[in-house]
C-alpha cells in the first residue's frame, strides 16, 4: 500500500509548492519526465493488481491458440483486439497490455496536466480515481479516457477535427467512447451545420462498425439485469461538485470559444449524472459512462484556486482543501471499498515469478 501513498504524497507535495499562473506556460522538465516514467511503470508493470487484471489475463489466453483470422473475428474493439494479438506473441502478454495502457495514460496525463495552471494539483486530483481505479481497474476504458483527455486539450485551440480524431482512437479500445463525439458538434462555432452533419455521420458509421453487432449483449448485461455499482452516487456527487463550481463561476476561469462551451457541456453532464444514478434502473451504465467525465474534476480543481481566490493565502487554502478531499477519498477507497483487495498489496511484475500463459504452470489462479 505504501507505493500508492508515495505517488499520492509526491503529487500533493508538489501541488503545495507550485505557483499557479494566469497564463499557462508550463514545459516538460526533468521531474515531470521521471514522474511520467515512474507512473507508466506503476500502472503497466503491475502483476495481479487491479480490478480487471484477472479478467484480461483469462481473456488473453485463447489468443495463444487462435489464428490471426480467428482473433480478428472475435473482435469486440478493434484497437484492443490488435493489442491482444501483439501481446500473444510474448510469453507474458498480459504485461504488454498493462504496459501499453500505463504508457498511454501516463503520457495523456502529462499532456493534460501541463495545460493547467496548477499541473501538480491536477495530477493529485487524478491519481485516486482516474489513475488507480480507472487506469488500473478498467484497462480498455482507461485507454479510451486517456485518448479523450488528449483530445480535450485540442479544444483549447478550437481544433474540433483533432478532438474527434482522438475520440475515435479511444473508441477503438472501448466503443462507449463514441458518447463523447457529439461534444464536437456542441462546441463548434465555425461551419456549425457542416460540423454537426460530419459528427452525426461519423457517429452513425462508428456505431455500425463498433457497437451494433453487440448492442443486444450490452443491453442485456447492463440494462435488462439492472446492474448496480456500489458507490455510484458518491462518485457522481464528486463530479457534480466541480461541475457546479465551473458553471456558476465560469467567467472567472478565463475561457472562451470551444474550450468554454466544451467544459460547460461536460460540467452540465457531470451534474446530470446525479439524478441519472437515482432514477435510472442500472447505475452501472451511468457509472461507466460517467468515467468519461472524470477530466472535469481534474480541470476545475486545477484552475479553481487561481480563478476563485483573491490572494495567495486563499489560493493556498483552496489547494489544501482540494488535496485533503482527495486524500480522504483515496484513504476510504484503498482501506474500505468492496474491491480494495484487488489493489492491495501492490505487486510488480519484475519482482514476481510470472508463469507464461502458453506454458501453463502452478500459477493459474486467474
MILODREN-697711 format. One record per residue (C-alpha): residue in one letter; x, y, z. Coordinates in steps of 0.25 Angstrom, whole numbers, plus 2048, in hexadecimal, padded with zeros to 3 digits. Example, Ala and Ser with C-alpha at 12.3 -4.5 7.8 and 13.67 -1.06 7.14 Angstrom:
residues 2
> type|X|Y|Z
> A|831|7EE|81F .
> S|837|7FC|81D .
***
This chain:
residues 366
> type|X|Y|Z
> X|800|800|800 .
> X|80C|809|803 .
> X|80F|80B|7F4 .
> X|801|811|7F1 .
> X|803|81B|7FC .
> X|811|81E|7F7 .
> X|80B|823|7EA .
> X|800|82A|7F0 .
> X|809|831|7FA .
> X|813|835|7F0 .
> X|808|83B|7E7 .
> X|802|842|7F3 .
> X|80F|848|7F8 .
> X|812|84D|7EA .
> X|804|853|7EA .
> X|807|85A|7F7 .
> X|813|861|7F2 .
> X|80F|864|7E3 .
> X|80B|872|7E0 .
> X|7FE|874|7D7 .
> X|800|87D|7CB .
> X|7F5|885|7C3 .
> X|7FB|881|7B6 .
> X|7FF|872|7B5 .
> X|80D|871|7B1 .
> X|812|864|7B7 .
> X|81C|85C|7B0 .
> X|821|84E|7B2 .
> X|82C|84D|7BB .
> X|835|842|7C2 .
> X|82B|840|7CD .
> X|81F|83E|7C4 .
> X|827|835|7BB .
> X|82B|82C|7C7 .
> X|81D|82C|7CD .
> X|817|828|7C0 .
> X|820|81D|7BE .
> X|81E|818|7CC .
> X|80F|819|7CB .
> X|80F|811|7BE .
> X|817|806|7C5 .
> X|80E|807|7D1 .
> X|801|805|7C8 .
> X|807|7FC|7BE .
> X|811|7F3|7C6 .
> X|807|7EE|7D0 .
> X|804|7DF|7D2 .
> X|7F7|7DA|7D7 .
> X|7F3|7E8|7DB .
> X|7E7|7F0|7D7 .
> X|7D8|7ED|7D6 .
> X|7D8|7E7|7C8 .
> X|7E6|7E1|7C7 .
> X|7E1|7D3|7C9 .
> X|7D7|7D4|7BE .
> X|7E1|7D9|7B4 .
> X|7EB|7CE|7B8 .
> X|7E0|7C4|7B5 .
> X|7DB|7CB|7A8 .
> X|7E8|7CB|7A2 .
> X|7EB|7BC|7A4 .
> X|7E3|7B8|797 .
> X|7EB|7C1|78F .
> X|7F7|7B8|790 .
> X|7F0|7AD|789 .
> X|7E8|7B6|77F .
> X|7EC|7B8|771 .
> X|7EC|7C7|76C .
> X|7DF|7C6|765 .
> X|7D8|7BF|771 .
> X|7DE|7CA|77A .
> X|7D9|7D5|771 .
> X|7CB|7CF|770 .
> X|7CA|7CE|77F .
> X|7CC|7DD|780 .
> X|7C4|7E6|789 .
> X|7CC|7F2|788 .
> X|7D6|7F3|77C .
> X|7E1|7FA|783 .
> X|7E1|7F1|78F .
> X|7E0|7E5|787 .
> X|7EC|7E9|77F .
> X|7F3|7EB|78C .
> X|7F0|7DD|791 .
> X|7F5|7D7|784 .
> X|802|7DE|786 .
> X|802|7DA|795 .
> X|800|7CC|792 .
> X|80E|7CC|78B .
> X|814|7CD|798 .
> X|815|7C3|7A3 .
> X|80F|7CC|7AE .
> X|806|7D4|7A5 .
> X|7FD|7DA|7B0 .
> X|809|7E3|7B3 .
> X|809|7E8|7A5 .
> X|7FB|7EC|7A6 .
> X|7FC|7F3|7B4 .
> X|809|7FA|7B0 .
> X|803|7FF|7A4 .
> X|7F7|804|7AC .
> X|801|80A|7B6 .
> X|809|812|7AC .
> X|7FD|817|7A5 .
> X|7F6|81C|7B2 .
> X|803|822|7B8 .
> X|806|82A|7AB .
> X|7F8|82E|7AA .
> X|7F8|834|7B8 .
> X|805|83A|7B5 .
> X|7FF|842|7A9 .
> X|7F2|845|7B0 .
> X|7F9|849|7BE .
> X|803|853|7B7 .
> X|7F7|85A|7B0 .
> X|7F2|85E|7BE .
> X|7F7|86A|7C7 .
> X|7FA|860|7D2 .
> X|7FE|853|7CC .
> X|802|84C|7D8 .
> X|7F5|84F|7DF .
> X|7EF|849|7D2 .
> X|7F7|83D|7D4 .
> X|7F4|83B|7E3 .
> X|7E5|83C|7DF .
> X|7E6|832|7D4 .
> X|7EE|828|7DC .
> X|7E4|821|7E5 .
> X|7D9|81E|7DB .
> X|7DE|821|7CD .
> X|7EB|81A|7CF .
> X|7E9|810|7DA .
> X|7DB|80C|7D8 .
> X|7D8|80E|7C9 .
> X|7E6|80D|7C3 .
> X|7E9|800|7CC .
> X|7DB|7FB|7CC .
> X|7D5|7FD|7BF .
> X|7E0|7FB|7B5 .
> X|7D9|7FD|7A8 .
> X|7D1|809|7AD .
> X|7DD|80F|7B3 .
> X|7E4|80F|7A6 .
> X|7D8|815|79F .
> X|7D7|820|7AA .
> X|7E6|823|7A8 .
> X|7E4|826|799 .
> X|7D8|82F|79C .
> X|7E0|837|7A6 .
> X|7EA|83A|79B .
> X|7DE|83D|792 .
> X|7D8|847|79C .
> X|7E5|84F|79C .
> X|7E3|851|78D .
> X|7D6|859|790 .
> X|7DF|864|797 .
> X|7E3|867|789 .
> X|7D5|865|782 .
> X|7DB|858|77B .
> X|7CE|851|77A .
> X|7D3|847|770 .
> X|7DF|843|779 .
> X|7D5|841|784 .
> X|7CC|838|77C .
> X|7D9|830|777 .
> X|7DD|82D|786 .
> X|7CF|829|78A .
> X|7CF|81F|77E .
> X|7DD|81A|783 .
> X|7D7|818|790 .
> X|7CB|811|78B .
> X|7D4|806|784 .
> X|7D7|802|792 .
> X|7C9|804|799 .
> X|7BD|807|790 .
> X|7B6|80F|79A .
> X|7BF|81A|798 .
> X|7B7|81D|78C .
> X|7AD|824|796 .
> X|7B8|82F|796 .
> X|7B7|832|787 .
> X|7AB|83B|787 .
> X|7B3|845|790 .
> X|7BA|849|783 .
> X|7AD|84E|77D .
> X|7A9|855|78A .
> X|7B5|85D|78B .
> X|7B7|860|77C .
> X|7B5|86F|779 .
> X|7BA|86F|76A .
> X|7B3|868|75F .
> X|7A9|863|76A .
> X|79F|85B|761 .
> X|7AB|854|75A .
> X|7B1|850|767 .
> X|7A4|84B|76C .
> X|7A2|843|75F .
> X|7B0|83D|760 .
> X|7AF|83A|76E .
> X|7A2|833|76C .
> X|7A7|82B|760 .
> X|7B4|827|768 .
> X|7AB|823|774 .
> X|7A2|81A|76C .
> X|7AD|813|764 .
> X|7B5|811|771 .
> X|7A9|80B|778 .
> X|7A6|802|76C .
> X|7B4|7FC|76C .
> X|7B8|7FD|77A .
> X|7AB|7FB|782 .
> X|79F|7F6|77A .
> X|7A3|7E7|77A .
> X|7A4|7E6|789 .
> X|799|7F0|78D .
> X|790|7E5|792 .
> X|79B|7E0|79B .
> X|79D|7EE|7A1 .
> X|78F|7F0|7A4 .
> X|78D|7E2|7AA .
> X|79A|7E3|7B3 .
> X|797|7F1|7B8 .
> X|789|7F6|7B6 .
> X|780|7E9|7B6 .
> X|787|7E4|7C2 .
> X|786|7F2|7C9 .
> X|795|7F1|7CD .
> X|799|7F9|7D9 .
> X|7A6|7FF|7DC .
> X|7AA|801|7EB .
> X|7AE|810|7ED .
> X|7A8|815|7E0 .
> X|7A0|820|7E7 .
> X|7AD|825|7EF .
> X|7B5|825|7E2 .
> X|7AA|82D|7DB .
> X|7AA|837|7E6 .
> X|7B9|838|7E5 .
> X|7B8|83C|7D7 .
> X|7AB|845|7D9 .
> X|7B2|84E|7E3 .
> X|7BD|853|7DA .
> X|7B3|853|7CE .
> X|7AA|85D|7D6 .
> X|7B6|865|7DA .
> X|7BA|867|7CC .
> X|7AC|86B|7C7 .
> X|7AA|875|7D2 .
> X|7B7|87B|7D1 .
> X|7BB|879|7C2 .
> X|7BE|887|7C0 .
> X|7C9|886|7CA .
> X|7D0|87B|7C2 .
> X|7D4|884|7B7 .
> X|7D0|87A|7AC .
> X|7CA|87D|79E .
> X|7C6|877|791 .
> X|7C5|868|790 .
> X|7CC|866|79D .
> X|7C1|86D|7A5 .
> X|7B6|866|79E .
> X|7BD|859|7A0 .
> X|7BF|85A|7AF .
> X|7B1|860|7B1 .
> X|7AB|854|7AA .
> X|7B4|84A|7B1 .
> X|7B0|851|7BF .
> X|7A2|850|7BC .
> X|7A3|841|7B8 .
> X|7AA|83F|7C5 .
> X|79F|845|7CD .
> X|795|83D|7C5 .
> X|79B|830|7CA .
> X|796|832|7D8 .
> X|787|831|7D4 .
> X|78A|827|7CA .
> X|790|81E|7D4 .
> X|784|820|7DD .
> X|77A|81E|7D2 .
> X|780|814|7C8 .
> X|77E|805|7CB .
> X|78C|802|7C8 .
> X|796|80B|7D0 .
> X|7A2|803|7C9 .
> X|79E|809|7BC .
> X|79E|817|7C1 .
> X|7AB|814|7C9 .
> X|7B3|80E|7BE .
> X|7AF|81A|7B4 .
> X|7B2|824|7C0 .
> X|7C0|81F|7BF .
> X|7C2|828|7B3 .
> X|7BE|834|7BB .
> X|7CA|832|7C5 .
> X|7D2|83C|7BE .
> X|7C8|847|7C3 .
> X|7CD|845|7D1 .
> X|7DC|846|7CD .
> X|7D9|852|7C4 .
> X|7D1|85A|7CE .
> X|7D9|858|7DB .
> X|7E6|85B|7D4 .
> X|7E0|868|7D0 .
> X|7D7|86C|7DC .
> X|7E2|871|7E5 .
> X|7E6|87C|7DB .
> X|7D8|87E|7D6 .
> X|7D1|880|7E3 .
> X|7DB|885|7ED .
> X|7DF|893|7EF .
> X|7EC|892|7F5 .
> X|7F8|888|7F8 .
> X|7F2|883|805 .
> X|7E4|880|7FF .
> X|7EB|879|7F3 .
> X|7F3|870|7FD .
> X|7E6|86E|805 .
> X|7DF|869|7F8 .
> X|7EB|860|7F4 .
> X|7EC|85A|802 .
> X|7DD|857|803 .
> X|7DD|850|7F6 .
> X|7E9|848|7FA .
> X|7E2|844|807 .
> X|7D5|840|800 .
> X|7DC|836|7F6 .
> X|7E5|831|801 .
> X|7D9|82D|809 .
> X|7D2|827|7FD .
> X|7DF|81F|7FA .
> X|7E0|81A|808 .
> X|7D2|816|808 .
> X|7D3|80E|7FB .
> X|7E0|807|7FE .
> X|7DC|803|80C .
> X|7CD|801|80C .
> X|7C8|7FF|7FE .
> X|7C1|7F2|7FA .
> X|7CC|7EF|7F0 .
> X|7D9|7F5|7F7 .
> X|7DF|7E7|7F8 .
> X|7E1|7E7|7E9 .
> X|7EB|7F2|7EA .
> X|7F1|7EF|7F8 .
> X|7FC|7EA|7F9 .
> X|802|7F0|7EC .
> X|80B|7E6|7E5 .
> X|815|7EA|7DA .
> X|818|7E0|7CE .
> X|827|7E0|7CF .
> X|826|7DC|7DE .
> X|81D|7D0|7DB .
> X|81F|7C2|7D5 .
> X|816|7C4|7CA .
> X|812|7B8|7C2 .
> X|810|7B8|7B3 .
> X|801|7B7|7AF .
> X|804|7AD|7A4 .
> X|80D|7A4|7AC .
> X|803|7A2|7B8 .
> X|809|7A0|7C5 .
> X|805|7A1|7D4 .
> X|802|7B0|7D4 .
> X|7F4|7AE|7CE .
> X|7EC|7B6|7D8 .
> X|7E5|7BE|7CD .
***
